[in-house]
Amino acid sequence: MEAPLVVSFAIGILAIILVAKLIGMSIDVMLKFVSNSVVGALMLIVVNFFGAEMELTILKCLFCGVLGIPGVVLLFIYEKFIVG
């Protein structure tokens, strides 16, 4: 696994925790966001493993890390249908 990918997902998870603490979110909701981020990171790795050939940048990794599975789906649609 590439180092920028791991760092980006870690930053995304820390950003979720920071925002959750700032707005006073409960632990349950915060854990849901963190698990969503981990699943999103794994899905991005799986999608690339099966030949999606998406270039992984820090911004894309952060996007998928924060949004989770919907972020991976949106990024895939953007890469394959909008950008071409």
Residue, then its C-alpha position, 0 to 999 in steps of 0.5 A: m500500500e502506498a504511503p500517501l494513501v495511508v496518510s490521506f485516510a488517516i488525515g480524513i479520519l482525524a478530520i472527522i473526529l475533530v469536526a465531530k468533537l467541535i460540534g458536540m457529536s455523540i460517540d456513536v455517530m462519530l464511530k459510524f463516520v470513522s467506520n464509514s471512512v475505513v470501509g471507503a478506504l478499503m473499497l477504493i483499494v478494491v476498486n483499483f485492484f480490479g482494474a479501475e485504473m484511477e490515479l490516486t491523489i491525496l485529494k481523492c483519498l481524502f474525499c473517499g476517506v471522509l465520505g466512505i462508500p458513497g465517496v468511492v462511488l462518486l469518484f468512480i462515476y466521475e473518473k469513468f463517465i465525466v472525465g472519460 
